[in-house]
Amino acid sequence: MLALLIKTFLVQAFSIPSDSMQNTLQQGDRVLVDKLTPWFGSEPERGEVVVFHDPDNWLAGEPTPTPNALQQVLSWIGLMPSAEEKDLIKRVIGVGGDTVECKGTGPLRVNGKELTEPYVYPGNTPCSQDDQGGQFKVEVPEGHIWVMGDHRQNSRDSRYNQADENKGMVPVKEVVGRAIVIAWPVNRWTNLPVPDTFDQAGLDARAPAGAALSVAPQGLALAGAVPLVLLRRRRSGDGR
């Protein structure tokens, strides 16, 4: 019962199987996701790394991994999602009311402000010049977020799903929580702070209507007590 309570309301662990968030997250990393703050009315903020349910079949056609015996047991007792659950992990770039724009190879702009993005994978440009999703200017509706992978040339994210029902946006209601720490392997143990570029003056062009309570219990480092779960993400090459 305690483990189920932790998994449902406090923190959950996810395993990273692909490269769309390199180098922030590496394939094989385990991250802890804070699921508590949404219960206090907090919504995703720019720069956060979040886990969310597949909003518009972004993972359509992806093979479903066959769980082993241990995974089946953990799923049965509620400590792990079933094999049918499909979640993704990306960085929040824009929130409701924002205008997000990419021209040429970058930089990426939010509300007209250039982002300095040291977390982007080495050798990648903030924007790409392909005609499918590399060049865009979007307005994020309230109750939604615009997400992108840090490995820009290997992440099938909001940019490449603009023809879907939500036009590439992720409804806030589909967000599981914020990834707060890399818990495994031990030599990569670190927290996942919001990069400084998202704190620059003038970036928040939205009207401050009804600011939500923000609670960030970074101390929820329960790495050794929480089971790992499967997390599948779309890649530009193999769909994750």
DRENDO-1510 file (C-alpha; in Angstrom, 1 decimal, always signed):
<recs>
REC; n; res; u; v; w
REC; 1; MET; +0.0; +0.0; +0.0 .
REC; 2; LEU; +2.8; +2.4; +0.8 .
REC; 3; ALA; +4.6; +1.7; -2.4 .
REC; 4; LEU; +1.4; +2.2; -4.4 .
REC; 5; LEU; +0.8; +5.5; -2.6 .
REC; 6; ILE; +4.3; +6.7; -3.4 .
REC; 7; LYS; +3.9; +5.7; -7.1 .
REC; 8; THR; +0.5; +7.3; -7.5 .
REC; 9; PHE; +0.9; +10.6; -5.6 .
REC; 10; LEU; +4.6; +11.3; -4.9 .
REC; 11; VAL; +7.3; +10.1; -7.2 .
REC; 12; GLN; +7.8; +7.5; -9.9 .
REC; 13; ALA; +10.8; +6.2; -11.7 .
REC; 14; PHE; +11.2; +6.0; -15.5 .
REC; 15; SER; +13.8; +4.3; -17.6 .
REC; 16; ILE; +15.2; +6.2; -20.6 .
REC; 17; PRO; +15.4; +3.8; -23.7 .
REC; 18; SER; +16.5; +6.2; -26.4 .
REC; 19; ASP; +18.6; +9.3; -27.3 .
REC; 20; SER; +16.1; +12.1; -27.9 .
REC; 21; MET; +17.1; +13.9; -24.7 .
REC; 22; GLN; +20.9; +13.6; -25.0 .
REC; 23; ASN; +23.1; +14.8; -23.5 .
REC; 24; THR; +20.9; +15.7; -20.6 .
REC; 25; LEU; +19.6; +12.2; -20.4 .
REC; 26; GLN; +21.3; +9.1; -21.7 .
REC; 27; GLN; +19.9; +5.8; -22.8 .
REC; 28; GLY; +19.8; +3.7; -19.7 .
REC; 29; ASP; +19.4; +6.5; -17.2 .
REC; 30; ARG; +16.7; +6.2; -14.6 .
REC; 31; VAL; +15.0; +9.4; -13.6 .
REC; 32; LEU; +12.7; +10.2; -10.7 .
REC; 33; VAL; +9.5; +12.1; -11.6 .
REC; 34; ASP; +7.8; +14.4; -9.1 .
REC; 35; LYS; +4.0; +13.7; -9.2 .
REC; 36; LEU; +3.1; +15.6; -6.1 .
REC; 37; THR; +3.2; +19.2; -7.3 .
REC; 38; PRO; +0.3; +18.9; -9.8 .
REC; 39; TRP; -2.0; +18.0; -6.8 .
REC; 40; PHE; -1.2; +21.5; -5.5 .
REC; 41; GLY; -2.2; +23.2; -8.7 .
REC; 42; SER; +1.3; +23.6; -10.2 .
REC; 43; GLU; +1.6; +23.4; -14.0 .
REC; 44; PRO; +4.7; +22.7; -16.1 .
REC; 45; GLU; +7.0; +25.6; -16.5 .
REC; 46; ARG; +9.5; +26.5; -19.3 .
REC; 47; GLY; +12.7; +24.6; -19.1 .
REC; 48; GLU; +11.4; +21.7; -17.1 .
REC; 49; VAL; +11.9; +18.1; -18.3 .
REC; 50; VAL; +8.5; +16.4; -18.0 .
REC; 51; VAL; +7.0; +13.0; -18.6 .
REC; 52; PHE; +3.7; +12.9; -20.3 .
REC; 53; HIS; +1.2; +10.5; -21.8 .
REC; 54; ASP; +1.2; +10.2; -25.6 .
REC; 55; PRO; -1.2; +12.9; -26.5 .
REC; 56; ASP; -2.0; +12.2; -30.2 .
REC; 57; ASN; -0.6; +8.8; -31.0 .
REC; 58; TRP; +3.0; +10.1; -31.4 .
REC; 59; LEU; +4.1; +6.6; -30.7 .
REC; 60; ALA; +1.7; +4.9; -33.2 .
REC; 61; GLY; +3.4; +1.9; -34.8 .
REC; 62; GLU; +6.0; +1.6; -32.1 .
REC; 63; PRO; +6.6; -1.9; -30.9 .
REC; 64; THR; +5.4; -2.7; -27.4 .
REC; 65; PRO; +8.2; -4.3; -25.4 .
REC; 66; THR; +7.4; -7.6; -23.8 .
REC; 67; PRO; +7.6; -7.3; -20.0 .
REC; 68; ASN; +9.6; -9.9; -18.1 .
REC; 69; ALA; +8.2; -11.8; -15.1 .
REC; 70; LEU; +9.3; -9.2; -12.6 .
REC; 71; GLN; +7.8; -6.4; -14.6 .
REC; 72; GLN; +4.6; -8.3; -14.9 .
REC; 73; VAL; +4.4; -8.7; -11.1 .
REC; 74; LEU; +5.2; -5.0; -10.5 .
REC; 75; SER; +2.5; -4.0; -13.0 .
REC; 76; TRP; +0.0; -6.3; -11.4 .
REC; 77; ILE; +0.5; -4.7; -8.0 .
REC; 78; GLY; +0.4; -1.2; -9.4 .
REC; 79; LEU; +4.1; -0.3; -9.0 .
REC; 80; MET; +4.7; -0.2; -12.8 .
REC; 81; PRO; +2.5; +0.8; -15.7 .
REC; 82; SER; +1.1; -1.9; -17.9 .
REC; 83; ALA; +2.8; -2.6; -21.2 .
REC; 84; GLU; +0.0; -0.8; -23.0 .
REC; 85; GLU; +0.9; +2.6; -21.4 .
REC; 86; LYS; +2.9; +4.9; -23.6 .
REC; 87; ASP; +4.8; +7.9; -22.1 .
REC; 88; LEU; +7.3; +10.3; -23.4 .
REC; 89; ILE; +9.9; +12.7; -21.9 .
REC; 90; LYS; +10.8; +16.1; -23.4 .
REC; 91; ARG; +11.8; +19.6; -22.3 .
REC; 92; VAL; +9.1; +22.2; -22.0 .
REC; 93; ILE; +9.9; +25.1; -24.3 .
REC; 94; GLY; +6.6; +27.0; -24.3 .
REC; 95; VAL; +3.5; +27.2; -22.0 .
REC; 96; GLY; +0.1; +28.6; -22.5 .
REC; 97; GLY; +0.1; +32.1; -24.0 .
REC; 98; ASP; +3.7; +31.8; -25.4 .
REC; 99; THR; +4.8; +32.3; -29.0 .
REC; 100; VAL; +7.6; +29.8; -30.0 .
REC; 101; GLU; +9.5; +30.4; -33.2 .
REC; 102; CYS; +12.4; +28.8; -35.1 .
REC; 103; LYS; +14.0; +30.4; -38.2 .
REC; 104; GLY; +17.0; +29.1; -40.1 .
REC; 105; THR; +19.3; +27.2; -37.7 .
REC; 106; GLY; +18.3; +29.2; -34.8 .
REC; 107; PRO; +18.4; +30.5; -32.1 .
REC; 108; LEU; +15.0; +29.3; -30.8 .
REC; 109; ARG; +12.8; +32.2; -29.6 .
REC; 110; VAL; +10.1; +32.3; -27.0 .
REC; 111; ASN; +8.0; +35.5; -27.0 .
REC; 112; GLY; +10.7; +37.1; -29.1 .
REC; 113; LYS; +13.5; +36.3; -26.7 .
REC; 114; GLU; +16.4; +34.3; -27.9 .
REC; 115; LEU; +17.2; +31.2; -25.8 .
REC; 116; THR; +20.8; +30.2; -25.0 .
REC; 117; GLU; +20.7; +26.4; -25.0 .
REC; 118; PRO; +23.9; +24.8; -23.7 .
REC; 119; TYR; +21.9; +21.6; -23.1 .
REC; 120; VAL; +21.3; +21.0; -26.9 .
REC; 121; TYR; +23.2; +18.0; -28.1 .
REC; 122; PRO; +26.7; +18.9; -29.4 .
REC; 123; GLY; +26.7; +19.4; -33.2 .
REC; 124; ASN; +23.0; +20.0; -33.3 .
REC; 125; THR; +21.6; +23.4; -34.1 .
REC; 126; PRO; +18.7; +24.8; -32.0 .
REC; 127; CYS; +16.5; +24.8; -35.1 .
REC; 128; SER; +16.7; +22.6; -38.2 .
REC; 129; GLN; +16.0; +23.6; -41.8 .
REC; 130; ASP; +14.0; +20.6; -42.8 .
REC; 131; ASP; +10.6; +21.4; -44.2 .
REC; 132; GLN; +8.6; +19.1; -42.0 .
REC; 133; GLY; +9.1; +20.6; -38.6 .
REC; 134; GLY; +12.3; +22.6; -38.4 .
REC; 135; GLN; +10.8; +26.0; -39.3 .
REC; 136; PHE; +7.8; +27.1; -37.4 .
REC; 137; LYS; +6.0; +29.9; -35.4 .
REC; 138; VAL; +3.3; +28.7; -33.1 .
REC; 139; GLU; +1.1; +30.1; -30.4 .
REC; 140; VAL; +0.7; +27.8; -27.4 .
REC; 141; PRO; -3.0; +27.8; -26.2 .
REC; 142; GLU; -3.8; +27.9; -22.5 .
REC; 143; GLY; -3.8; +24.5; -20.9 .
REC; 144; HIS; -1.1; +23.2; -23.2 .
REC; 145; ILE; +2.7; +23.0; -23.6 .
REC; 146; TRP; +5.2; +22.9; -26.5 .
REC; 147; VAL; +7.9; +20.4; -26.0 .
REC; 148; MET; +11.2; +19.6; -27.7 .
REC; 149; GLY; +14.0; +17.1; -27.2 .
REC; 150; ASP; +17.5; +18.3; -26.4 .
REC; 151; HIS; +18.9; +16.1; -29.2 .
REC; 152; ARG; +17.1; +18.3; -31.7 .
REC; 153; GLN; +18.1; +16.3; -34.8 .
REC; 154; ASN; +17.0; +13.0; -33.2 .
REC; 155; SER; +13.7; +13.9; -31.4 .
REC; 156; ARG; +10.3; +13.5; -32.9 .
REC; 157; ASP; +8.5; +16.1; -30.7 .
REC; 158; SER; +6.0; +18.9; -30.9 .
REC; 159; ARG; +7.6; +20.1; -34.2 .
REC; 160; TYR; +6.8; +16.9; -36.1 .
REC; 161; ASN; +3.2; +16.5; -34.8 .
REC; 162; GLN; +1.7; +19.8; -35.9 .
REC; 163; ALA; -0.8; +18.0; -38.2 .
REC; 164; ASP; -2.3; +16.2; -35.2 .
REC; 165; GLU; -5.5; +17.1; -33.3 .
REC; 166; ASN; -3.6; +19.2; -30.8 .
REC; 167; LYS; -1.2; +20.7; -33.4 .
REC; 168; GLY; +1.8; +19.4; -31.7 .
REC; 169; MET; +0.8; +20.7; -28.3 .
REC; 170; VAL; +0.6; +18.5; -25.2 .
REC; 171; PRO; -2.4; +19.1; -23.0 .
REC; 172; VAL; -1.3; +19.8; -19.4 .
REC; 173; LYS; -3.8; +17.2; -18.2 .
REC; 174; GLU; -1.6; +14.6; -19.9 .
REC; 175; VAL; +1.6; +15.5; -18.0 .
REC; 176; VAL; +2.6; +12.9; -15.4 .
REC; 177; GLY; +5.1; +15.1; -13.7 .
REC; 178; ARG; +8.5; +16.7; -13.7 .
REC; 179; ALA; +11.8; +14.8; -13.9 .
REC; 180; ILE; +13.8; +16.1; -10.9 .
REC; 181; VAL; +16.8; +13.8; -10.6 .
REC; 182; ILE; +18.9; +11.2; -12.5 .
REC; 183; ALA; +18.9; +8.4; -9.9 .
REC; 184; TRP; +20.8; +5.8; -11.9 .
REC; 185; PRO; +23.6; +5.0; -12.8 .
REC; 186; VAL; +25.3; +6.3; -9.6 .
REC; 187; ASN; +28.0; +8.1; -11.5 .
REC; 188; ARG; +25.4; +10.3; -13.2 .
REC; 189; TRP; +23.4; +11.1; -10.1 .
REC; 190; THR; +22.4; +14.8; -10.4 .
REC; 191; ASN; +19.3; +17.0; -10.2 .
REC; 192; LEU; +17.6; +18.4; -13.3 .
REC; 193; PRO; +17.3; +22.2; -12.8 .
REC; 194; VAL; +15.7; +24.7; -15.1 .
REC; 195; PRO; +18.4; +26.3; -17.3 .
REC; 196; ASP; +19.1; +29.9; -16.6 .
REC; 197; THR; +18.0; +31.0; -20.1 .
REC; 198; PHE; +14.4; +30.5; -19.0 .
REC; 199; ASP; +14.8; +33.1; -16.2 .
REC; 200; GLN; +15.8; +35.9; -18.5 .
REC; 201; ALA; +14.0; +39.2; -18.1 .
REC; 202; GLY; +11.0; +39.8; -20.5 .
REC; 203; LEU; +10.6; +36.1; -21.4 .
REC; 204; ASP; +7.2; +35.8; -19.6 .
REC; 205; ALA; +5.0; +37.8; -21.9 .
REC; 206; ARG; +1.8; +36.3; -20.5 .
REC; 207; ALA; -0.7; +38.0; -18.3 .
REC; 208; PRO; -0.2; +36.9; -14.7 .
REC; 209; ALA; -3.8; +35.7; -14.3 .
REC; 210; GLY; -4.3; +33.3; -11.4 .
REC; 211; ALA; -0.7; +32.2; -10.7 .
REC; 212; ALA; -0.7; +28.6; -9.5 .
REC; 213; LEU; +0.8; +27.5; -6.3 .
REC; 214; SER; +4.3; +26.2; -7.0 .
REC; 215; VAL; +5.7; +23.5; -4.8 .
REC; 216; ALA; +9.0; +21.8; -5.7 .
REC; 217; PRO; +10.0; +19.2; -3.2 .
REC; 218; GLN; +13.4; +18.5; -4.6 .
REC; 219; GLY; +14.1; +16.4; -1.5 .
REC; 220; LEU; +12.0; +13.6; -2.9 .
REC; 221; ALA; +15.1; +11.5; -3.6 .
REC; 222; LEU; +13.6; +8.1; -3.1 .
REC; 223; ALA; +15.8; +6.4; -5.7 .
REC; 224; GLY; +16.3; +3.2; -3.8 .
REC; 225; ALA; +12.7; +2.8; -2.8 .
REC; 226; VAL; +10.9; +3.2; -6.1 .
REC; 227; PRO; +10.7; +0.6; -8.9 .
REC; 228; LEU; +11.7; +1.5; -12.4 .
REC; 229; VAL; +9.1; +1.7; -15.2 .
REC; 230; LEU; +9.3; +1.5; -19.0 .
REC; 231; LEU; +9.4; +4.8; -20.8 .
REC; 232; ARG; +9.3; +4.9; -24.6 .
REC; 233; ARG; +10.1; +8.0; -26.6 .
REC; 234; ARG; +9.9; +8.7; -30.2 .
REC; 235; ARG; +13.1; +9.2; -32.2 .
REC; 236; SER; +13.4; +10.8; -35.6 .
REC; 237; GLY; +15.1; +7.7; -36.9 .
REC; 238; ASP; +13.2; +4.9; -35.3 .
REC; 239; GLY; +10.0; +6.7; -34.3 .
REC; 240; ARG; +10.9; +7.4; -30.7 .
</recs>
